[in-house]
Amino acid sequence: LLECSDVLTGGTIRLGQSIAIIDFLEEAFPLRKSLLPKNLVERAIARQMAEIINSGTQPLQNIFSLRDFEMRSSGAINAAEEAK
């Protein structure tokens, strides 16, 4: 999660997705060292790697988290889903 103040509007910016955060930082701070490679192909590969983590690894972690929550809730979470 990225949370920062927008000095132009006084509002707060909240981003929770990896690619959105990377793109925001790249565009908000163009004079800083880049998070992504300058080469078009290498930049695409870096984004692809981030998406693999987002869609490939994260769901597996979520399964373990859900099982842990279910166990800690004495099955209340699973029962609520079955009642739908």
Biopython code that builds the backbone (N, CA, C, O; Angstrom):
import numpy as np
from Bio.PDB.StructureBuilder import StructureBuilder

atoms = [
    (1, "LEU", "N", (0.850, -1.178, 0.000)),
    (1, "LEU", "CA", (0.000, 0.000, 0.000)),
    (1, "LEU", "C", (0.889, 1.232, 0.000)),
    (1, "LEU", "O", (1.833, 1.326, 0.784)),
    (2, "LEU", "N", (0.590, 2.159, -0.866)),
    (2, "LEU", "CA", (1.283, 3.443, -0.909)),
    (2, "LEU", "C", (0.281, 4.504, -0.506)),
    (2, "LEU", "O", (-0.815, 4.575, -1.062)),
    (3, "GLU", "N", (0.652, 5.328, 0.462)),
    (3, "GLU", "CA", (-0.194, 6.436, 0.869)),
    (3, "GLU", "C", (0.685, 7.668, 0.973)),
    (3, "GLU", "O", (1.706, 7.648, 1.660)),
    (4, "CYS", "N", (0.298, 8.734, 0.300)),
    (4, "CYS", "CA", (1.066, 9.970, 0.371)),
    (4, "CYS", "C", (0.137, 11.161, 0.185)),
    (4, "CYS", "O", (-0.981, 11.029, -0.314)),
    (5, "SER", "N", (0.623, 12.321, 0.596)),
    (5, "SER", "CA", (-0.152, 13.557, 0.467)),
    (5, "SER", "C", (0.102, 14.173, -0.896)),
    (5, "SER", "O", (1.232, 14.193, -1.385)),
    (6, "ASP", "N", (-0.952, 14.671, -1.494)),
    (6, "ASP", "CA", (-0.843, 15.398, -2.759)),
    (6, "ASP", "C", (-0.701, 16.879, -2.408)),
    (6, "ASP", "O", (-1.666, 17.516, -1.986)),
    (7, "VAL", "N", (0.495, 17.418, -2.583)),
    (7, "VAL", "CA", (0.747, 18.803, -2.188)),
    (7, "VAL", "C", (-0.011, 19.804, -3.058)),
    (7, "VAL", "O", (-0.219, 20.944, -2.642)),
    (8, "LEU", "N", (-0.417, 19.405, -4.231)),
    (8, "LEU", "CA", (-1.163, 20.317, -5.103)),
    (8, "LEU", "C", (-2.607, 20.477, -4.645)),
    (8, "LEU", "O", (-3.158, 21.577, -4.692)),
    (9, "THR", "N", (-3.221, 19.377, -4.200)),
    (9, "THR", "CA", (-4.630, 19.429, -3.810)),
    (9, "THR", "C", (-4.836, 19.347, -2.305)),
    (9, "THR", "O", (-5.909, 19.683, -1.804)),
    (10, "GLY", "N", (-3.807, 18.899, -1.578)),
    (10, "GLY", "CA", (-3.958, 18.711, -0.135)),
    (10, "GLY", "C", (-4.635, 17.396, 0.208)),
    (10, "GLY", "O", (-4.835, 17.082, 1.382)),
    (11, "GLY", "N", (-4.984, 16.633, -0.806)),
    (11, "GLY", "CA", (-5.637, 15.346, -0.579)),
    (11, "GLY", "C", (-4.635, 14.236, -0.322)),
    (11, "GLY", "O", (-3.424, 14.454, -0.331)),
    (12, "THR", "N", (-5.157, 13.059, -0.097)),
    (12, "THR", "CA", (-4.320, 11.894, 0.142)),
    (12, "THR", "C", (-4.497, 10.918, -1.015)),
    (12, "THR", "O", (-5.611, 10.651, -1.464)),
    (13, "ILE", "N", (-3.382, 10.398, -1.478)),
    (13, "ILE", "CA", (-3.387, 9.410, -2.555)),
    (13, "ILE", "C", (-3.140, 8.051, -1.928)),
    (13, "ILE", "O", (-2.174, 7.880, -1.185)),
    (14, "ARG", "N", (-4.002, 7.078, -2.217)),
    (14, "ARG", "CA", (-3.836, 5.719, -1.716)),
    (14, "ARG", "C", (-3.874, 4.750, -2.890)),
    (14, "ARG", "O", (-4.844, 4.709, -3.646)),
    (15, "LEU", "N", (-2.811, 3.977, -3.030)),
    (15, "LEU", "CA", (-2.740, 2.975, -4.084)),
    (15, "LEU", "C", (-2.385, 1.641, -3.446)),
    (15, "LEU", "O", (-1.524, 1.577, -2.568)),
    (16, "GLY", "N", (-3.046, 0.581, -3.885)),
    (16, "GLY", "CA", (-2.814, -0.718, -3.283)),
    (16, "GLY", "C", (-2.337, -1.790, -4.238)),
    (16, "GLY", "O", (-2.207, -2.950, -3.845)),
    (17, "GLN", "N", (-2.073, -1.434, -5.477)),
    (17, "GLN", "CA", (-1.639, -2.418, -6.459)),
    (17, "GLN", "C", (-0.212, -2.122, -6.910)),
    (17, "GLN", "O", (0.142, -0.972, -7.173)),
    (18, "SER", "N", (0.591, -3.161, -6.993)),
    (18, "SER", "CA", (2.019, -3.016, -7.291)),
    (18, "SER", "C", (2.301, -2.219, -8.556)),
    (18, "SER", "O", (3.093, -1.277, -8.527)),
    (19, "ILE", "N", (1.674, -2.576, -9.650)),
    (19, "ILE", "CA", (1.951, -1.900, -10.919)),
    (19, "ILE", "C", (1.513, -0.444, -10.854)),
    (19, "ILE", "O", (2.214, 0.432, -11.360)),
    (20, "ALA", "N", (0.372, -0.173, -10.243)),
    (20, "ALA", "CA", (-0.091, 1.210, -10.099)),
    (20, "ALA", "C", (0.890, 2.018, -9.260)),
    (20, "ALA", "O", (1.153, 3.178, -9.574)),
    (21, "ILE", "N", (1.435, 1.428, -8.200)),
    (21, "ILE", "CA", (2.399, 2.118, -7.350)),
    (21, "ILE", "C", (3.681, 2.398, -8.126)),
    (21, "ILE", "O", (4.214, 3.506, -8.065)),
    (22, "ILE", "N", (4.176, 1.403, -8.853)),
    (22, "ILE", "CA", (5.398, 1.591, -9.651)),
    (22, "ILE", "C", (5.188, 2.690, -10.678)),
    (22, "ILE", "O", (6.024, 3.585, -10.805)),
    (23, "ASP", "N", (4.078, 2.636, -11.416)),
    (23, "ASP", "CA", (3.808, 3.646, -12.435)),
    (23, "ASP", "C", (3.669, 5.038, -11.813)),
    (23, "ASP", "O", (4.182, 6.016, -12.356)),
    (24, "PHE", "N", (2.978, 5.125, -10.680)),
    (24, "PHE", "CA", (2.818, 6.414, -9.999)),
    (24, "PHE", "C", (4.176, 6.992, -9.612)),
    (24, "PHE", "O", (4.452, 8.160, -9.887)),
    (25, "LEU", "N", (5.026, 6.185, -8.977)),
    (25, "LEU", "CA", (6.338, 6.664, -8.549)),
    (25, "LEU", "C", (7.204, 7.059, -9.739)),
    (25, "LEU", "O", (7.932, 8.050, -9.682)),
    (26, "GLU", "N", (7.125, 6.283, -10.815)),
    (26, "GLU", "CA", (7.893, 6.611, -12.028)),
    (26, "GLU", "C", (7.490, 7.972, -12.583)),
    (26, "GLU", "O", (8.346, 8.769, -12.968)),
    (27, "GLU", "N", (6.185, 8.237, -12.622)),
    (27, "GLU", "CA", (5.696, 9.483, -13.213)),
    (27, "GLU", "C", (5.763, 10.663, -12.251)),
    (27, "GLU", "O", (5.968, 11.800, -12.676)),
    (28, "ALA", "N", (5.592, 10.402, -10.957)),
    (28, "ALA", "CA", (5.608, 11.481, -9.974)),
    (28, "ALA", "C", (7.021, 12.007, -9.723)),
    (28, "ALA", "O", (7.202, 13.176, -9.384)),
    (29, "PHE", "N", (8.018, 11.139, -9.892)),
    (29, "PHE", "CA", (9.402, 11.510, -9.614)),
    (29, "PHE", "C", (10.304, 11.169, -10.797)),
    (29, "PHE", "O", (11.192, 10.324, -10.685)),
    (30, "PRO", "N", (10.070, 11.838, -11.942)),
    (30, "PRO", "CA", (10.816, 11.490, -13.162)),
    (30, "PRO", "C", (12.320, 11.789, -13.096)),
    (30, "PRO", "O", (13.092, 11.218, -13.866)),
    (31, "LEU", "N", (12.737, 12.663, -12.198)),
    (31, "LEU", "CA", (14.150, 13.001, -12.104)),
    (31, "LEU", "C", (14.925, 12.075, -11.162)),
    (31, "LEU", "O", (16.153, 12.141, -11.093)),
    (32, "ARG", "N", (14.212, 11.223, -10.445)),
    (32, "ARG", "CA", (14.852, 10.263, -9.540)),
    (32, "ARG", "C", (15.267, 9.022, -10.320)),
    (32, "ARG", "O", (14.846, 8.815, -11.458)),
    (33, "LYS", "N", (16.104, 8.199, -9.685)),
    (33, "LYS", "CA", (16.510, 6.936, -10.308)),
    (33, "LYS", "C", (15.261, 6.093, -10.578)),
    (33, "LYS", "O", (14.418, 5.920, -9.698)),
    (34, "SER", "N", (15.154, 5.587, -11.767)),
    (34, "SER", "CA", (13.983, 4.837, -12.201)),
    (34, "SER", "C", (13.898, 3.482, -11.503)),
    (34, "SER", "O", (14.913, 2.837, -11.238)),
    (35, "LEU", "N", (12.675, 3.066, -11.214)),
    (35, "LEU", "CA", (12.435, 1.733, -10.665)),
    (35, "LEU", "C", (12.455, 0.682, -11.766)),
    (35, "LEU", "O", (12.708, -0.496, -11.512)),
    (36, "LEU", "N", (12.187, 1.121, -12.985)),
    (36, "LEU", "CA", (12.113, 0.219, -14.125)),
    (36, "LEU", "C", (13.267, 0.486, -15.087)),
    (36, "LEU", "O", (13.765, 1.609, -15.168)),
    (37, "PRO", "N", (13.689, -0.545, -15.815)),
    (37, "PRO", "CA", (14.749, -0.339, -16.814)),
    (37, "PRO", "C", (14.305, 0.644, -17.898)),
    (37, "PRO", "O", (13.113, 0.768, -18.178)),
    (38, "LYS", "N", (15.248, 1.328, -18.495)),
    (38, "LYS", "CA", (14.939, 2.263, -19.590)),
    (38, "LYS", "C", (14.602, 1.527, -20.883)),
    (38, "LYS", "O", (13.784, 1.993, -21.676)),
    (39, "ASN", "N", (15.234, 0.381, -21.090)),
    (39, "ASN", "CA", (15.015, -0.421, -22.290)),
    (39, "ASN", "C", (13.577, -0.934, -22.316)),
    (39, "ASN", "O", (13.098, -1.502, -21.334)),
    (40, "LEU", "N", (12.898, -0.735, -23.433)),
    (40, "LEU", "CA", (11.489, -1.110, -23.581)),
    (40, "LEU", "C", (11.231, -2.579, -23.258)),
    (40, "LEU", "O", (10.301, -2.893, -22.514)),
    (41, "VAL", "N", (12.037, -3.477, -23.805)),
    (41, "VAL", "CA", (11.835, -4.914, -23.590)),
    (41, "VAL", "C", (12.101, -5.280, -22.128)),
    (41, "VAL", "O", (11.336, -6.028, -21.519)),
    (42, "GLU", "N", (13.190, -4.746, -21.571)),
    (42, "GLU", "CA", (13.504, -5.039, -20.171)),
    (42, "GLU", "C", (12.432, -4.490, -19.227)),
    (42, "GLU", "O", (12.123, -5.110, -18.209)),
    (43, "ARG", "N", (11.868, -3.332, -19.562)),
    (43, "ARG", "CA", (10.792, -2.746, -18.758)),
    (43, "ARG", "C", (9.547, -3.632, -18.811)),
    (43, "ARG", "O", (8.880, -3.840, -17.797)),
    (44, "ALA", "N", (9.242, -4.148, -19.994)),
    (44, "ALA", "CA", (8.087, -5.047, -20.134)),
    (44, "ALA", "C", (8.303, -6.330, -19.325)),
    (44, "ALA", "O", (7.372, -6.839, -18.700)),
    (45, "ILE", "N", (9.527, -6.847, -19.342)),
    (45, "ILE", "CA", (9.840, -8.056, -18.574)),
    (45, "ILE", "C", (9.702, -7.791, -17.076)),
    (45, "ILE", "O", (9.186, -8.634, -16.342)),
    (46, "ALA", "N", (10.161, -6.621, -16.619)),
    (46, "ALA", "CA", (10.034, -6.269, -15.199)),
    (46, "ALA", "C", (8.568, -6.194, -14.784)),
    (46, "ALA", "O", (8.200, -6.672, -13.711)),
    (47, "ARG", "N", (7.735, -5.595, -15.629)),
    (47, "ARG", "CA", (6.292, -5.533, -15.332)),
    (47, "ARG", "C", (5.681, -6.925, -15.353)),
    (47, "ARG", "O", (4.812, -7.245, -14.542)),
    (48, "GLN", "N", (6.139, -7.746, -16.283)),
    (48, "GLN", "CA", (5.646, -9.128, -16.364)),
    (48, "GLN", "C", (5.984, -9.883, -15.077)),
    (48, "GLN", "O", (5.156, -10.630, -14.555)),
    (49, "MET", "N", (7.202, -9.686, -14.569)),
    (49, "MET", "CA", (7.597, -10.352, -13.321)),
    (49, "MET", "C", (6.710, -9.894, -12.162)),
    (49, "MET", "O", (6.315, -10.709, -11.328)),
    (50, "ALA", "N", (6.395, -8.605, -12.103)),
    (50, "ALA", "CA", (5.515, -8.098, -11.049)),
    (50, "ALA", "C", (4.126, -8.720, -11.171)),
    (50, "ALA", "O", (3.509, -9.059, -10.161)),
    (51, "GLU", "N", (3.632, -8.871, -12.394)),
    (51, "GLU", "CA", (2.314, -9.483, -12.601)),
    (51, "GLU", "C", (2.316, -10.967, -12.235)),
    (51, "GLU", "O", (1.319, -11.480, -11.725)),
    (52, "ILE", "N", (3.417, -11.652, -12.488)),
    (52, "ILE", "CA", (3.516, -13.069, -12.097)),
    (52, "ILE", "C", (3.373, -13.185, -10.586)),
    (52, "ILE", "O", (2.677, -14.068, -10.084)),
    (53, "ILE", "N", (4.037, -12.291, -9.870)),
    (53, "ILE", "CA", (3.913, -12.304, -8.408)),
    (53, "ILE", "C", (2.483, -11.971, -8.001)),
    (53, "ILE", "O", (1.926, -12.611, -7.109)),
    (54, "ASN", "N", (1.885, -10.969, -8.653)),
    (54, "ASN", "CA", (0.506, -10.585, -8.329)),
    (54, "ASN", "C", (-0.482, -11.713, -8.571)),
    (54, "ASN", "O", (-1.306, -12.018, -7.709)),
    (55, "SER", "N", (-0.403, -12.327, -9.734)),
    (55, "SER", "CA", (-1.427, -13.304, -10.107)),
    (55, "SER", "C", (-1.038, -14.748, -9.827)),
    (55, "SER", "O", (-1.907, -15.612, -9.718)),
    (56, "GLY", "N", (0.253, -15.019, -9.710)),
    (56, "GLY", "CA", (0.682, -16.394, -9.502)),
    (56, "GLY", "C", (0.987, -16.743, -8.067)),
    (56, "GLY", "O", (0.572, -17.796, -7.582)),
    (57, "THR", "N", (1.707, -15.877, -7.380)),
    (57, "THR", "CA", (2.130, -16.167, -6.019)),
    (57, "THR", "C", (1.117, -15.697, -4.994)),
    (57, "THR", "O", (0.799, -16.427, -4.055)),
    (58, "GLN", "N", (0.611, -14.494, -5.164)),
    (58, "GLN", "CA", (-0.280, -13.917, -4.168)),
    (58, "GLN", "C", (-1.528, -14.765, -3.911)),
    (58, "GLN", "O", (-1.894, -14.939, -2.749)),
    (59, "PRO", "N", (-2.200, -15.300, -4.934)),
    (59, "PRO", "CA", (-3.367, -16.134, -4.643)),
    (59, "PRO", "C", (-3.036, -17.341, -3.765)),
    (59, "PRO", "O", (-3.854, -17.743, -2.937)),
    (60, "LEU", "N", (-1.858, -17.919, -3.935)),
    (60, "LEU", "CA", (-1.469, -19.048, -3.084)),
    (60, "LEU", "C", (-1.320, -18.600, -1.642)),
    (60, "LEU", "O", (-1.711, -19.319, -0.722)),
    (61, "GLN", "N", (-0.759, -17.425, -1.442)),
    (61, "GLN", "CA", (-0.631, -16.900, -0.081)),
    (61, "GLN", "C", (-2.013, -16.638, 0.498)),
    (61, "GLN", "O", (-2.233, -16.849, 1.691)),
    (62, "ASN", "N", (-2.941, -16.183, -0.323)),
    (62, "ASN", "CA", (-4.287, -15.912, 0.152)),
    (62, "ASN", "C", (-4.980, -17.180, 0.630)),
    (62, "ASN", "O", (-5.724, -17.144, 1.610)),
    (63, "ILE", "N", (-4.744, -18.304, -0.049)),
    (63, "ILE", "CA", (-5.341, -19.572, 0.364)),
    (63, "ILE", "C", (-4.897, -19.924, 1.773)),
    (63, "ILE", "O", (-5.717, -20.310, 2.607)),
    (64, "PHE", "N", (-3.600, -19.794, 2.045)),
    (64, "PHE", "CA", (-3.093, -20.106, 3.378)),
    (64, "PHE", "C", (-3.649, -19.140, 4.417)),
    (64, "PHE", "O", (-3.952, -19.535, 5.543)),
    (65, "SER", "N", (-3.779, -17.881, 4.034)),
    (65, "SER", "CA", (-4.351, -16.890, 4.963)),
    (65, "SER", "C", (-5.805, -17.211, 5.263)),
    (65, "SER", "O", (-6.227, -17.153, 6.418)),
    (66, "LEU", "N", (-6.574, -17.547, 4.239)),
    (66, "LEU", "CA", (-7.981, -17.889, 4.445)),
    (66, "LEU", "C", (-8.135, -19.111, 5.333)),
    (66, "LEU", "O", (-9.001, -19.141, 6.207)),
    (67, "ARG", "N", (-7.298, -20.123, 5.113)),
    (67, "ARG", "CA", (-7.348, -21.312, 5.974)),
    (67, "ARG", "C", (-7.031, -20.952, 7.416)),
    (67, "ARG", "O", (-7.671, -21.455, 8.339)),
    (68, "ASP", "N", (-6.039, -20.078, 7.618)),
    (68, "ASP", "CA", (-5.678, -19.649, 8.962)),
    (68, "ASP", "C", (-6.828, -18.881, 9.603)),
    (68, "ASP", "O", (-7.160, -19.116, 10.765)),
    (69, "PHE", "N", (-7.443, -17.956, 8.845)),
    (69, "PHE", "CA", (-8.580, -17.197, 9.378)),
    (69, "PHE", "C", (-9.724, -18.133, 9.742)),
    (69, "PHE", "O", (-10.353, -17.983, 10.790)),
    (70, "GLU", "N", (-9.989, -19.099, 8.867)),
    (70, "GLU", "CA", (-11.069, -20.047, 9.132)),
    (70, "GLU", "C", (-10.795, -20.828, 10.407)),
    (70, "GLU", "O", (-11.690, -21.015, 11.231)),
    (71, "MET", "N", (-9.555, -21.286, 10.570)),
    (71, "MET", "CA", (-9.202, -22.047, 11.755)),
    (71, "MET", "C", (-9.335, -21.176, 13.012)),
    (71, "MET", "O", (-9.858, -21.629, 14.030)),
    (72, "ARG", "N", (-8.871, -19.951, 12.938)),
    (72, "ARG", "CA", (-8.935, -19.050, 14.092)),
    (72, "ARG", "C", (-10.367, -18.630, 14.417)),
    (72, "ARG", "O", (-10.674, -18.301, 15.563)),
    (73, "SER", "N", (-11.242, -18.641, 13.414)),
    (73, "SER", "CA", (-12.633, -18.235, 13.643)),
    (73, "SER", "C", (-13.514, -19.427, 14.000)),
    (73, "SER", "O", (-14.737, -19.306, 14.064)),
    (74, "SER", "N", (-12.894, -20.566, 14.230)),
    (74, "SER", "CA", (-13.617, -21.812, 14.552)),
    (74, "SER", "C", (-14.624, -22.166, 13.473)),
    (74, "SER", "O", (-15.700, -22.685, 13.770)),
    (75, "GLY", "N", (-14.283, -21.889, 12.228)),
    (75, "GLY", "CA", (-15.120, -22.249, 11.096)),
    (75, "GLY", "C", (-16.191, -21.237, 10.747)),
    (75, "GLY", "O", (-16.967, -21.472, 9.821)),
    (76, "ALA", "N", (-16.262, -20.121, 11.453)),
    (76, "ALA", "CA", (-17.310, -19.125, 11.211)),
    (76, "ALA", "C", (-17.218, -18.544, 9.813)),
    (76, "ALA", "O", (-18.244, -18.277, 9.186)),
    (77, "ILE", "N", (-16.002, -18.343, 9.313)),
    (77, "ILE", "CA", (-15.835, -17.784, 7.968)),
    (77, "ILE", "C", (-16.374, -18.741, 6.937)),
    (77, "ILE", "O", (-17.112, -18.325, 6.044)),
    (78, "ASN", "N", (-16.030, -20.008, 7.030)),
    (78, "ASN", "CA", (-16.504, -21.014, 6.080)),
    (78, "ASN", "C", (-18.027, -21.163, 6.174)),
    (78, "ASN", "O", (-18.699, -21.293, 5.151)),
    (79, "ALA", "N", (-18.566, -21.145, 7.379)),
    (79, "ALA", "CA", (-20.002, -21.272, 7.556)),
    (79, "ALA", "C", (-20.738, -20.106, 6.917)),
    (79, "ALA", "O", (-21.805, -20.291, 6.333)),
    (80, "ALA", "N", (-20.177, -18.909, 7.021)),
    (80, "ALA", "CA", (-20.818, -17.728, 6.423)),
    (80, "ALA", "C", (-20.832, -17.848, 4.899)),
    (80, "ALA", "O", (-21.812, -17.464, 4.262)),
    (81, "GLU", "N", (-19.767, -18.373, 4.313)),
    (81, "GLU", "CA", (-19.706, -18.545, 2.855)),
    (81, "GLU", "C", (-20.725, -19.590, 2.402)),
    (81, "GLU", "O", (-21.380, -19.416, 1.374)),
    (82, "GLU", "N", (-20.856, -20.663, 3.159)),
    (82, "GLU", "CA", (-21.793, -21.731, 2.779)),
    (82, "GLU", "C", (-23.228, -21.267, 2.900)),
    (82, "GLU", "O", (-24.095, -21.774, 2.189)),
    (83, "ALA", "N", (-23.508, -20.313, 3.785)),
    (83, "ALA", "CA", (-24.868, -19.817, 3.996)),
    (83, "ALA", "C", (-25.344, -18.911, 2.861)),
    (83, "ALA", "O", (-26.539, -18.637, 2.750)),
    (84, "LYS", "N", (-24.431, -18.449, 2.027)),
    (84, "LYS", "CA", (-24.807, -17.533, 0.937)),
    (84, "LYS", "C", (-25.626, -18.210, -0.113)),
    (84, "LYS", "O", (-26.020, -17.578, -1.092)),
]
sb = StructureBuilder()
sb.init_structure("model")
sb.init_model(0)
sb.init_chain("A")
sb.init_seg("    ")
for serial, (resi, resn, name, xyz) in enumerate(atoms, 1):
    if name == "N":
        sb.init_residue(resn, " ", resi, " ")
    sb.init_atom(name, np.array(xyz, "f"), 0.0, 1.0, " ", f" {name:<3s}", serial, name[0])
structure = sb.get_structure()
